[in-house]
Amino acid sequence: MHPFDLRAALLAKHAQHVVLIHFPIALYFAGVLFDILSRGKKESALAVAAYCNLSFAALSTPPVLATGLLAWQFALEGQRLKGILLLHLLMAMTSTLRIVVTWWVHRSARRADAEFLPFGRLPLEILTVTVIAITGHLGGFLSGVNA
C-alpha cells in the first residue's frame, strides 16, 4: 500500500475510527489545559476556550464510539469481546461518560452566578485525562501500533 493512496486510506475497514479518535482526545486535553491556566475564573478568556474545547470534545465522542463499534464488527469481524478488546471498549465508554460529565460541570457552572468554577472539576479532569490515555494505549495495541 502506498502511503499517499487516499482511496485505500479512506476505505480501510478501521480507518475512520483511527482518524476520528484524535479529535476528542486533543480537544479534551486542550480544554483541561486551558481550564487549569484559567485558575477557575469563569469569565476569563481561557475559561471560555476551555468550555468551547470541552463542548466540541463531548460532541465529537458519539461518532468515535460509532466508528469504534463498526471497526470491531468489520476489521475484527465481530470477534467475541475479551481481553484487551473488552477492556478498550469499557474504558472508551468510561472516557466518553467522563468527557460528557466534565462538559456538564462546566456548562452548569457557566449558567450559575458564581465567579469561579467549582474546585471539584480539577480532580475529575485529571482522572479523565488518565482514563483517556489508558484507553488510547489499549487501542494502540488493538491497531498494532503498540504491538
C-alpha positions in Angstrom: 0.0 0.0 0.0 1.3 3.4 -1.0 1.4 5.9 1.9 -0.4 8.6 -0.1 -3.1 6.3 -1.5 -6.2 8.3 -0.4 -8.7 5.7 -1.6 -7.1 2.9 0.4 -6.8 5.1 3.5 -10.5 6.2 3.4 -11.9 2.8 2.6 -9.9 0.8 5.1 -12.2 -1.1 7.5 -10.9 0.7 10.5 -9.5 4.0 9.2 -12.4 6.3 10.2 -12.1 5.4 13.9 -8.3 5.7 13.9 -8.6 9.2 12.3 -11.6 10.5 14.3 -10.4 9.4 17.7 -7.7 12.1 17.8 -10.3 14.9 17.8 -12.0 14.3 21.2 -8.6 13.5 22.8 -6.9 16.6 21.6 -9.9 18.8 22.3 -10.3 17.4 25.8 -6.6 17.7 26.7 -6.5 21.3 25.4 -9.7 22.1 27.3 -8.2 20.8 30.5 -5.0 22.8 29.9 -7.0 26.0 29.3 -9.1 25.3 32.4 -6.0 24.9 34.6 -4.5 28.0 33.1 -7.7 30.0 33.7 -7.3 29.4 37.5 -11.0 28.7 37.8 -12.1 32.3 36.8 -15.3 31.7 35.0 -15.2 34.8 32.8 -11.6 34.6 31.7 -10.8 34.1 28.0 -9.0 30.8 28.9 -12.1 29.5 30.7 -14.2 30.3 27.6 -11.6 28.5 25.4 -11.7 25.5 27.9 -15.5 25.4 27.7 -15.5 25.5 23.9 -12.9 22.7 23.7 -14.8 20.6 26.2 -18.1 21.2 24.3 -16.6 20.1 21.0 -14.9 17.1 22.7 -18.3 16.0 24.0 -19.9 16.5 20.6 -17.2 14.5 18.8 -17.4 11.4 21.0 -20.6 9.8 19.5 -19.1 9.4 16.0 -15.9 8.0 17.6 -17.9 5.4 19.5 -19.9 4.5 16.4 -16.8 4.1 14.2 -15.2 2.1 17.0 -18.1 -0.3 17.1 -18.1 -0.5 13.3 -14.3 -1.2 13.4 -14.9 -4.1 15.8 -17.6 -5.5 13.5 -15.7 -5.1 10.2 -12.0 -5.0 10.9 -12.1 -7.5 13.8 -15.0 -9.4 12.2 -17.2 -9.1 15.3 -15.0 -11.4 17.4 -16.1 -12.1 20.9 -15.3 -9.3 23.3 -12.5 -10.4 25.6 -9.1 -9.3 26.9 -7.8 -6.0 25.5 -10.7 -5.5 23.2 -13.2 -5.8 26.0 -11.1 -3.5 28.3 -10.7 -1.0 25.5 -14.5 -0.9 24.9 -15.2 -0.5 28.7 -12.6 2.2 29.0 -13.9 4.0 25.9 -17.4 4.1 27.4 -16.0 5.4 30.7 -13.9 8.0 28.9 -17.0 9.2 26.9 -19.1 9.4 30.1 -16.4 11.3 31.9 -15.9 13.8 29.0 -19.7 14.5 29.0 -19.8 14.9 32.8 -16.9 17.3 32.6 -18.6 19.3 29.9 -21.8 19.3 32.0 -20.0 20.6 35.1 -18.6 23.4 33.1 -21.9 24.2 31.5 -23.7 24.2 34.8 -21.0 26.5 36.3 -21.3 28.9 33.4 -25.1 29.2 34.0 -24.6 29.8 37.7 -23.9 33.3 39.1 -20.6 32.2 40.8 -17.4 34.0 39.9 -15.3 30.8 40.0 -15.7 27.3 38.6 -16.2 24.5 41.1 -12.9 23.2 42.5 -14.0 19.6 42.2 -13.8 19.8 38.4 -9.9 19.5 38.5 -9.7 16.0 40.0 -12.4 14.9 37.6 -10.5 16.3 34.6 -7.1 14.9 35.7 -8.6 11.4 36.3 -10.4 11.7 32.9 -7.1 12.5 31.2 -5.7 9.4 32.8 -8.6 7.2 31.7 -8.4 8.6 28.1 -4.6 7.9 28.0 -5.1 4.3 29.1 -7.9 3.8 26.6 -5.7 5.2 23.8 -2.9 2.9 24.9 -5.1 -0.1 24.7 -6.4 1.0 21.3 -2.8 1.2 20.1 -2.4 -2.5 20.9 -5.5 -3.4 19.0 -4.4 -1.4 16.0 -0.9 -2.9 16.1 0.8 0.4 16.8 2.0 -0.7 20.3 2.5 -4.4 19.4 
